[in-house]
Amino acid sequence: MPFVRKLLMLAGVAAIGAVAYWWFAGREAPPDPIMVLVNQMRTRAVIEHERRVTVWYKSCPEVPGVNPEVFVIWPGRLLYTLDLAHSRLSLSNDVLSVSTPPIEVEEPAVPSDLAQFIASNPFWNLRTDASIGNSALKQATPVARYLSVYFLRHDPALKSYFTKELETYLRGVAGALNVPVREVVIDIAEAKLSANVLPQLELCSGTAATANGVPFVRESEGDYIYVFPNKSQ
């Protein structure tokens, strides 16, 4: 009987030990909130932004015997993305710091054929020489590419959009995880952009080409003057 009693005591101790191991060691530790934030942000993957522009200018191409004045106007969509897959986060004293790669410029969207180009141009008519229209149409994509880089370099509102969008998203995820966040500091790396060449628009003397009413190049006595926003204003 003493042997049986000892065996039962040992079995009880083993059972208690097994329960204790399951309770303290077998349970999974709660996930690190930062890792959850990182995974959620990378699940979001990309923030996209589209800027609609209307380009307008008055062109005076040299056409023998005609020398027309052509009003060119077309709509375009400039596309930008912010890839979050390689972003870095840290949380210290309720301050969430985020570093992201640069904003990327995507291929813009412009009228794709002459019929669409003419349909978007209230100054155009079917009697206009088609070769002039085709020439203006071919310049639309290079102009839109130039404007995509132009706005990213010179318009702070573009970067501000991505900053606010990312901050709103991260605050929402942090709130769902019950992680107190007093401030979000976002650092978007500066883009290293190659300069796109603006094609010769054959602007009429003294006129300017505009995007959404803002001039970006002006003709002056045979020369082209590139116009940039004044950031101090």
N, C-alpha and C positions, 0 to 999 in steps of 0.2 A: 504493500500500500504506500509506504513512503516513496518508493520509486515512481509509482503512478502519480502521486501528489507532486513530486518534483517535475515530472514530465508535463503535467498540466500547467504548472507555474511557468515553465520555460515556454510552452506554447502560447500562454497568455501574454508573456513579455514580448514574444516574437510578433504576436498579433498587434499589440500596442505599437511596437516599433514600426511595423508595416503601415499602420494607419498614420503614424506621425510622419513617416517618410512621404507618404502620398500627400498629406496635408501641407507640409512645408517645402518639400523638394519636388514632388511630382507635379504641382500646379505650375502652369506657365506664368512667367512674369508679365505684367502689363506691357504693351508695346510702347516704345519710346515715342512721345508726341512729335518730336522733330522728324523721326523716320517716317511717321505717318504723313506729316506735312509734305515731306520730300516726295513720297510715293504719290500722294494726291496731286501735287503740282506736276509731276512728270506724267501722270495719267492725263491731265489736261493737255499736256504736250505743247500746244501752239496757241498763241493769241493772234488773231487776225484783225486787220484794220483796212477799211476801204475808204478812199477819199475820192469823191466825185468832183471832177473839174470840167469847166467849159472853157475851151481855148478859142480865142478870137483874135484875128489880125486882118489887116488890109494889105494885100499883096499886089505888087505891080511888076509882073514878070515881063521880060523882054520878048515880045512876039512880033516878028516883022509885019508891019502893016496894020497891027491891031493895038499893041501896047495897052492891054486892058487893066482896069482896076478891079481886083477880085476880092470880095469879102469872104473870108474863110472862117467858118465856125464849126466846131465839132465837140461832142461830149466825150469824156474819157473817164476811166476808173483806175486810180493808182492804188496798188496793192502792197501791203506791208505785213510782215509776220515777225513774231518773237518766239523763238524756240526755247522751251523751258526744260528740255531734257537734260541739259548740262548745267543747270542752275545750282547754286550753293546757298544753304540756309544755316543760320545760327540763331540761338535764342539766349539772351543774357539780360537779366534784370527787367523782364517783361518787354524787351525790345527785340523784335524780330528783324534780322538783317538778311537781305537777299541780294545775291549777285547773279546777273544773267548775261548771256551772250549778247552781241549787238542786235539791233533791229535789222531785218533783212528786207531788201527791195525785191519784189516779185515782178514778173512781166506784166506791164499794164494792159488794159483792154481799151481798144479804140475801134471806130467803125472799120469793118472788114472788107467792104466792097463799095464801089462808086454809088450804087443805088442807096445804100444805107447812109453813105456820106452826104449825098444830096438831100436825102430825107431829113437829116438833122440840121440842114443849113437853110434857114428861111430866106437868105439872100440869093440862093441859087435858083436857076431855072434851066429847063431842058435845052434852051438855045445856047447855053454856055458851051464853049469848046471842051469836049470830053478830055482832051489831052491835058488841059489846064487842071481839070478836076482830078485826074489821075496823078498828076504831079503833086498836088496838094495832099492827096490821100496817102501817097508814099511817105510823106514827111510826118504823118501823124504819129506813127510808132516811135521814131527817133525823138520827136518833141516830147512825147509822153514819158519816155525813158529819162530824158534830161530832167523833166519836171519831178519825177519820182525821187531822184537824188537831190534836186534843188530843195524840195520841201523837207526832206529828212535832214539836210544840213542846216537849213536856215529857219525852220518853223518849230519853235519849242513846244507848240501845242501838240505836235505829233508824238513826241516822246512822253509828254504829260499824259496822253491818252493811255498808252501802254502801262505807265506807272500806276495810274488810278485803277485800271482794269485788274492788274495783278494784285494790288493792295486789297481791293474789294474781295477778290477771290480768296486770298490767304486769310483775311479776317473771318470770312465765313467758315472756312475749314477749321481755323483755330477755335472759333466759338463752338462748333459742333463737337470738338474734342475737349471742351472745357479748359483750354489753355489760355491763361490771361495774357493778352497782348496790349500793352499801352501804346506802342509806337511801331510802325513798320518803316524800315529804311531800305529803299530799293536803289540799287546801283546797276544801271543798264550800261554795259560797255559801249564805248564810242565805236561806231562803224567805220571801217577803213574802206572808203568808197572810191572807186575809180571814176574819174570824170567822164561823163558822157558828152559827146560832141553835139552841139545844137546845129542842125542843118541850116543852110542859108534859106531864109523864108522869103527873100525878095520883098522885104517890106517897102511900102510906099514911103516917100521922103517925109521925115519928121514924125512918123507913126511908131506905135509900139505894139508888140504882141502881149496879150494878157491871158492869165489863167484865173478864172473867177473874179475878173475885174482888176487883178493885181498885175502890173507890167513886169515882165521878166527879161525882155530884150527890147532895145529901142534903136531906130535908125537915125543917124545924125550925120549929114553931109557925106554920105557914102560909106560910113563906118557903122559897125554894130556895137552898141554899148550894152553890156550885160547889167541888168538891174537886180539888186539883192535887197531883201528887207533890212530895215534898220532895227537891230536887236535892242538898241538902247531905248526905243520908244515903248 
